[in-house]
């Protein structure tokens, strides 16, 4: 077997981690650097930008443009480090013991680095296509991937499999939950808190709705199918953000909160929260009767489909072969872009280095052993691509 890909992947990971691609900002500096790297290898590439051009997906095809290839998919954005007690610079790769620390090492620049480390040899030897599909804004609702997936469907010969490199300890995963995020705005009427009869407290009305969601969350937990392979087993509902009011002595004019629903299917998030939506509509009418400017607005902001196990899935079989994985079927509770690729008609699997336990944490890390397993995966992929189709 030829040279180990890990040293090159480690160096590439250091370059990728150095780019602050927190979702609230742009990823274009990273995209431009990767374009330069691929251009130096003679690999054609293209951007699929967002509406205002501030962010972009990046696509590339290594090898012949024919059907039957593999897509290596990953997101370039990372979550914030604000307020987290890091003991090293999150945007500088730091090696301690058997771990590589830095924001995105696990989720999921480690996989991007492995794919890029394989590119030089693939550019020389590939007889089957290996497509790179690097997205933006996965962390805030998988917003970037759909436009890139549309281009793949429209412009490329059909690939045989898609590998989404989210952290799974380099084990094949064939299912994930979907996620939908709802933004709720409760409007009231301000007045002095000594005269509550003259106003409408948006905060106190919002608390009623949040209480209902809390009860719904408990019911979902209690009603979960005990045979479900997921942990937690059924749909989950959590309120993640709340904001409202101006001062303790002012009846609040506005209160907003955000909640998410994670469901393995077949029930959609809209079906799950239908009773809450009906309650919100009833409260909206009641508040408007007290003050015309008051009311309730519920917006579905993002909706990522679940990823369902495929009977005899080609992608799962491919990933297991590349990873040397003979373990049992696996699913994960987090959402990813795999459901979007599957929804578009592609056989899909999740398989990448690192553990989701380290994702989004202070001192995020990926174990060197995981990167080495990923390097072996890419070595086998290079050998597979070098064989005539």
Secondary structure as a PSIPRED ss2 file (coil, helix, strand):
# PSIPRED VFORMAT (PSIPRED V4.0)

   1 X C   1.000  0.000  0.000
   2 X C   1.000  0.000  0.000
   3 X C   1.000  0.000  0.000
   4 X C   1.000  0.000  0.000
   5 X C   1.000  0.000  0.000
   6 X H   0.000  1.000  0.000
   7 X H   0.000  1.000  0.000
   8 X H   0.000  1.000  0.000
   9 X H   0.000  1.000  0.000
  10 X H   0.000  1.000  0.000
  11 X H   0.000  1.000  0.000
  12 X H   0.000  1.000  0.000
  13 X H   0.000  1.000  0.000
  14 X H   0.000  1.000  0.000
  15 X H   0.000  1.000  0.000
  16 X H   0.000  1.000  0.000
  17 X H   0.000  1.000  0.000
  18 X C   1.000  0.000  0.000
  19 X C   1.000  0.000  0.000
  20 X C   1.000  0.000  0.000
  21 X C   1.000  0.000  0.000
  22 X E   0.000  0.000  1.000
  23 X C   1.000  0.000  0.000
  24 X C   1.000  0.000  0.000
  25 X C   1.000  0.000  0.000
  26 X C   1.000  0.000  0.000
  27 X C   1.000  0.000  0.000
  28 X H   0.000  1.000  0.000
  29 X H   0.000  1.000  0.000
  30 X H   0.000  1.000  0.000
  31 X H   0.000  1.000  0.000
  32 X H   0.000  1.000  0.000
  33 X H   0.000  1.000  0.000
  34 X H   0.000  1.000  0.000
  35 X H   0.000  1.000  0.000
  36 X H   0.000  1.000  0.000
  37 X H   0.000  1.000  0.000
  38 X H   0.000  1.000  0.000
  39 X H   0.000  1.000  0.000
  40 X H   0.000  1.000  0.000
  41 X C   1.000  0.000  0.000
  42 X C   1.000  0.000  0.000
  43 X C   1.000  0.000  0.000
  44 X C   1.000  0.000  0.000
  45 X E   0.000  0.000  1.000
  46 X E   0.000  0.000  1.000
  47 X E   0.000  0.000  1.000
  48 X E   0.000  0.000  1.000
  49 X E   0.000  0.000  1.000
  50 X C   1.000  0.000  0.000
  51 X C   1.000  0.000  0.000
  52 X C   1.000  0.000  0.000
  53 X C   1.000  0.000  0.000
  54 X C   1.000  0.000  0.000
  55 X C   1.000  0.000  0.000
  56 X E   0.000  0.000  1.000
  57 X E   0.000  0.000  1.000
  58 X E   0.000  0.000  1.000
  59 X E   0.000  0.000  1.000
  60 X E   0.000  0.000  1.000
  61 X E   0.000  0.000  1.000
  62 X E   0.000  0.000  1.000
  63 X C   1.000  0.000  0.000
  64 X C   1.000  0.000  0.000
  65 X C   1.000  0.000  0.000
  66 X C   1.000  0.000  0.000
  67 X C   1.000  0.000  0.000
  68 X C   1.000  0.000  0.000
  69 X C   1.000  0.000  0.000
  70 X E   0.000  0.000  1.000
  71 X E   0.000  0.000  1.000
  72 X E   0.000  0.000  1.000
  73 X E   0.000  0.000  1.000
  74 X E   0.000  0.000  1.000
  75 X E   0.000  0.000  1.000
  76 X C   1.000  0.000  0.000
  77 X C   1.000  0.000  0.000
  78 X E   0.000  0.000  1.000
  79 X C   1.000  0.000  0.000
  80 X C   1.000  0.000  0.000
  81 X C   1.000  0.000  0.000
  82 X C   1.000  0.000  0.000
  83 X C   1.000  0.000  0.000
  84 X C   1.000  0.000  0.000
  85 X C   1.000  0.000  0.000
  86 X C   1.000  0.000  0.000
  87 X C   1.000  0.000  0.000
  88 X C   1.000  0.000  0.000
  89 X C   1.000  0.000  0.000
  90 X C   1.000  0.000  0.000
  91 X C   1.000  0.000  0.000
  92 X C   1.000  0.000  0.000
  93 X C   1.000  0.000  0.000
  94 X E   0.000  0.000  1.000
  95 X E   0.000  0.000  1.000
  96 X E   0.000  0.000  1.000
  97 X C   1.000  0.000  0.000
  98 X C   1.000  0.000  0.000
  99 X E   0.000  0.000  1.000
 100 X E   0.000  0.000  1.000
 101 X E   0.000  0.000  1.000
 102 X C   1.000  0.000  0.000
 103 X C   1.000  0.000  0.000
 104 X C   1.000  0.000  0.000
 105 X H   0.000  1.000  0.000
 106 X H   0.000  1.000  0.000
 107 X H   0.000  1.000  0.000
 108 X H   0.000  1.000  0.000
 109 X H   0.000  1.000  0.000
 110 X H   0.000  1.000  0.000
 111 X H   0.000  1.000  0.000
 112 X H   0.000  1.000  0.000
 113 X H   0.000  1.000  0.000
 114 X H   0.000  1.000  0.000
 115 X H   0.000  1.000  0.000
 116 X H   0.000  1.000  0.000
 117 X H   0.000  1.000  0.000
 118 X H   0.000  1.000  0.000
 119 X H   0.000  1.000  0.000
 120 X H   0.000  1.000  0.000
 121 X H   0.000  1.000  0.000
 122 X H   0.000  1.000  0.000
 123 X H   0.000  1.000  0.000
 124 X H   0.000  1.000  0.000
 125 X H   0.000  1.000  0.000
 126 X C   1.000  0.000  0.000
 127 X C   1.000  0.000  0.000
 128 X C   1.000  0.000  0.000
 129 X C   1.000  0.000  0.000
 130 X E   0.000  0.000  1.000
 131 X E   0.000  0.000  1.000
 132 X E   0.000  0.000  1.000
 133 X E   0.000  0.000  1.000
 134 X E   0.000  0.000  1.000
 135 X E   0.000  0.000  1.000
 136 X C   1.000  0.000  0.000
 137 X C   1.000  0.000  0.000
 138 X C   1.000  0.000  0.000
 139 X C   1.000  0.000  0.000
 140 X C   1.000  0.000  0.000
 141 X C   1.000  0.000  0.000
 142 X C   1.000  0.000  0.000
 143 X C   1.000  0.000  0.000
 144 X C   1.000  0.000  0.000
 145 X H   0.000  1.000  0.000
 146 X H   0.000  1.000  0.000
 147 X H   0.000  1.000  0.000
 148 X H   0.000  1.000  0.000
 149 X H   0.000  1.000  0.000
 150 X H   0.000  1.000  0.000
 151 X H   0.000  1.000  0.000
 152 X H   0.000  1.000  0.000
 153 X H   0.000  1.000  0.000
 154 X H   0.000  1.000  0.000
 155 X H   0.000  1.000  0.000
 156 X C   1.000  0.000  0.000
 157 X C   1.000  0.000  0.000
 158 X C   1.000  0.000  0.000
 159 X C   1.000  0.000  0.000
 160 X C   1.000  0.000  0.000
 161 X E   0.000  0.000  1.000
 162 X E   0.000  0.000  1.000
 163 X E   0.000  0.000  1.000
 164 X E   0.000  0.000  1.000
 165 X C   1.000  0.000  0.000
 166 X C   1.000  0.000  0.000
 167 X C   1.000  0.000  0.000
 168 X C   1.000  0.000  0.000
 169 X C   1.000  0.000  0.000
 170 X C   1.000  0.000  0.000
 171 X C   1.000  0.000  0.000
 172 X C   1.000  0.000  0.000
 173 X E   0.000  0.000  1.000
 174 X C   1.000  0.000  0.000
 175 X C   1.000  0.000  0.000
 176 X E   0.000  0.000  1.000
 177 X C   1.000  0.000  0.000
 178 X E   0.000  0.000  1.000
 179 X E   0.000  0.000  1.000
 180 X E   0.000  0.000  1.000
 181 X E   0.000  0.000  1.000
 182 X E   0.000  0.000  1.000
 183 X E   0.000  0.000  1.000
 184 X E   0.000  0.000  1.000
 185 X E   0.000  0.000  1.000
 186 X E   0.000  0.000  1.000
 187 X E   0.000  0.000  1.000
 188 X C   1.000  0.000  0.000
 189 X E   0.000  0.000  1.000
 190 X C   1.000  0.000  0.000
 191 X C   1.000  0.000  0.000
 192 X E   0.000  0.000  1.000
 193 X H   0.000  1.000  0.000
 194 X H   0.000  1.000  0.000
 195 X H   0.000  1.000  0.000
 196 X H   0.000  1.000  0.000
 197 X H   0.000  1.000  0.000
 198 X H   0.000  1.000  0.000
 199 X C   1.000  0.000  0.000
 200 X E   0.000  0.000  1.000
 201 X C   1.000  0.000  0.000
 202 X H   0.000  1.000  0.000
 203 X H   0.000  1.000  0.000
 204 X H   0.000  1.000  0.000
 205 X H   0.000  1.000  0.000
 206 X H   0.000  1.000  0.000
 207 X H   0.000  1.000  0.000
 208 X H   0.000  1.000  0.000
 209 X H   0.000  1.000  0.000
 210 X H   0.000  1.000  0.000
 211 X H   0.000  1.000  0.000
 212 X H   0.000  1.000  0.000
 213 X H   0.000  1.000  0.000
 214 X H   0.000  1.000  0.000
 215 X H   0.000  1.000  0.000
 216 X H   0.000  1.000  0.000
 217 X H   0.000  1.000  0.000
 218 X H   0.000  1.000  0.000
 219 X H   0.000  1.000  0.000
 220 X H   0.000  1.000  0.000
 221 X H   0.000  1.000  0.000
 222 X H   0.000  1.000  0.000
 223 X C   1.000  0.000  0.000
 224 X C   1.000  0.000  0.000
 225 X C   1.000  0.000  0.000
 226 X C   1.000  0.000  0.000
 227 X C   1.000  0.000  0.000
 228 X C   1.000  0.000  0.000
 229 X C   1.000  0.000  0.000
 230 X C   1.000  0.000  0.000
 231 X C   1.000  0.000  0.000
 232 X C   1.000  0.000  0.000
 233 X C   1.000  0.000  0.000
 234 X C   1.000  0.000  0.000
 235 X C   1.000  0.000  0.000
 236 X E   0.000  0.000  1.000
 237 X E   0.000  0.000  1.000
 238 X E   0.000  0.000  1.000
 239 X E   0.000  0.000  1.000
 240 X E   0.000  0.000  1.000
 241 X E   0.000  0.000  1.000
 242 X E   0.000  0.000  1.000
 243 X E   0.000  0.000  1.000
 244 X E   0.000  0.000  1.000
 245 X C   1.000  0.000  0.000
 246 X C   1.000  0.000  0.000
 247 X C   1.000  0.000  0.000
 248 X C   1.000  0.000  0.000
 249 X C   1.000  0.000  0.000
 250 X E   0.000  0.000  1.000
 251 X C   1.000  0.000  0.000
 252 X C   1.000  0.000  0.000
 253 X C   1.000  0.000  0.000
 254 X E   0.000  0.000  1.000
 255 X E   0.000  0.000  1.000
 256 X E   0.000  0.000  1.000
 257 X E   0.000  0.000  1.000
 258 X E   0.000  0.000  1.000
 259 X E   0.000  0.000  1.000
 260 X E   0.000  0.000  1.000
 261 X E   0.000  0.000  1.000
 262 X E   0.000  0.000  1.000
 263 X E   0.000  0.000  1.000
 264 X C   1.000  0.000  0.000
 265 X C   1.000  0.000  0.000
 266 X C   1.000  0.000  0.000
 267 X C   1.000  0.000  0.000
 268 X C   1.000  0.000  0.000
 269 X H   0.000  1.000  0.000
 270 X H   0.000  1.000  0.000
 271 X H   0.000  1.000  0.000
 272 X H   0.000  1.000  0.000
 273 X C   1.000  0.000  0.000
 274 X H   0.000  1.000  0.000
 275 X H   0.000  1.000  0.000
 276 X H   0.000  1.000  0.000
 277 X H   0.000  1.000  0.000
 278 X H   0.000  1.000  0.000
 279 X H   0.000  1.000  0.000
 280 X H   0.000  1.000  0.000
 281 X H   0.000  1.000  0.000
 282 X H   0.000  1.000  0.000
 283 X H   0.000  1.000  0.000
 284 X H   0.000  1.000  0.000
 285 X H   0.000  1.000  0.000
 286 X H   0.000  1.000  0.000
 287 X H   0.000  1.000  0.000
 288 X H   0.000  1.000  0.000
 289 X H   0.000  1.000  0.000
 290 X H   0.000  1.000  0.000
 291 X C   1.000  0.000  0.000
 292 X C   1.000  0.000  0.000
 293 X C   1.000  0.000  0.000
 294 X C   1.000  0.000  0.000
 295 X E   0.000  0.000  1.000
 296 X E   0.000  0.000  1.000
 297 X E   0.000  0.000  1.000
 298 X E   0.000  0.000  1.000
 299 X E   0.000  0.000  1.000
 300 X E   0.000  0.000  1.000
 301 X E   0.000  0.000  1.000
 302 X E   0.000  0.000  1.000
 303 X E   0.000  0.000  1.000
 304 X E   0.000  0.000  1.000
 305 X C   1.000  0.000  0.000
 306 X C   1.000  0.000  0.000
 307 X E   0.000  0.000  1.000
 308 X C   1.000  0.000  0.000
 309 X C   1.000  0.000  0.000
 310 X C   1.000  0.000  0.000
 311 X C   1.000  0.000  0.000
 312 X C   1.000  0.000  0.000
 313 X C   1.000  0.000  0.000
 314 X H   0.000  1.000  0.000
 315 X H   0.000  1.000  0.000
 316 X H   0.000  1.000  0.000
 317 X H   0.000  1.000  0.000
 318 X H   0.000  1.000  0.000
 319 X H   0.000  1.000  0.000
 320 X H   0.000  1.000  0.000
 321 X H   0.000  1.000  0.000
 322 X H   0.000  1.000  0.000
 323 X H   0.000  1.000  0.000
 324 X C   1.000  0.000  0.000
 325 X C   1.000  0.000  0.000
 326 X C   1.000  0.000  0.000
 327 X C   1.000  0.000  0.000
 328 X C   1.000  0.000  0.000
 329 X C   1.000  0.000  0.000
 330 X C   1.000  0.000  0.000
 331 X C   1.000  0.000  0.000
 332 X E   0.000  0.000  1.000
 333 X C   1.000  0.000  0.000
 334 X C   1.000  0.000  0.000
 335 X C   1.000  0.000  0.000
 336 X C   1.000  0.000  0.000
 337 X C   1.000  0.000  0.000
 338 X H   0.000  1.000  0.000
 339 X H   0.000  1.000  0.000
 340 X H   0.000  1.000  0.000
 341 X H   0.000  1.000  0.000
 342 X H   0.000  1.000  0.000
 343 X H   0.000  1.000  0.000
 344 X C   1.000  0.000  0.000
 345 X C   1.000  0.000  0.000
 346 X C   1.000  0.000  0.000
 347 X C   1.000  0.000  0.000
 348 X E   0.000  0.000  1.000
 349 X E   0.000  0.000  1.000
 350 X E   0.000  0.000  1.000
 351 X C   1.000  0.000  0.000
 352 X C   1.000  0.000  0.000
 353 X C   1.000  0.000  0.000
 354 X C   1.000  0.000  0.000
 355 X C   1.000  0.000  0.000
 356 X H   0.000  1.000  0.000
 357 X H   0.000  1.000  0.000
 358 X H   0.000  1.000  0.000
 359 X C   1.000  0.000  0.000
 360 X C   1.000  0.000  0.000
 361 X C   1.000  0.000  0.000
 362 X C   1.000  0.000  0.000
 363 X C   1.000  0.000  0.000
 364 X C   1.000  0.000  0.000
 365 X E   0.000  0.000  1.000
 366 X E   0.000  0.000  1.000
 367 X E   0.000  0.000  1.000
 368 X H   0.000  1.000  0.000
 369 X H   0.000  1.000  0.000
 370 X H   0.000  1.000  0.000
 371 X H   0.000  1.000  0.000
 372 X H   0.000  1.000  0.000
 373 X H   0.000  1.000  0.000
 374 X H   0.000  1.000  0.000
 375 X H   0.000  1.000  0.000
 376 X H   0.000  1.000  0.000
 377 X H   0.000  1.000  0.000
 378 X H   0.000  1.000  0.000
 379 X H   0.000  1.000  0.000
 380 X H   0.000  1.000  0.000
 381 X H   0.000  1.000  0.000
 382 X H   0.000  1.000  0.000
 383 X H   0.000  1.000  0.000
 384 X H   0.000  1.000  0.000
 385 X H   0.000  1.000  0.000
 386 X H   0.000  1.000  0.000
 387 X C   1.000  0.000  0.000
 388 X C   1.000  0.000  0.000
 389 X C   1.000  0.000  0.000
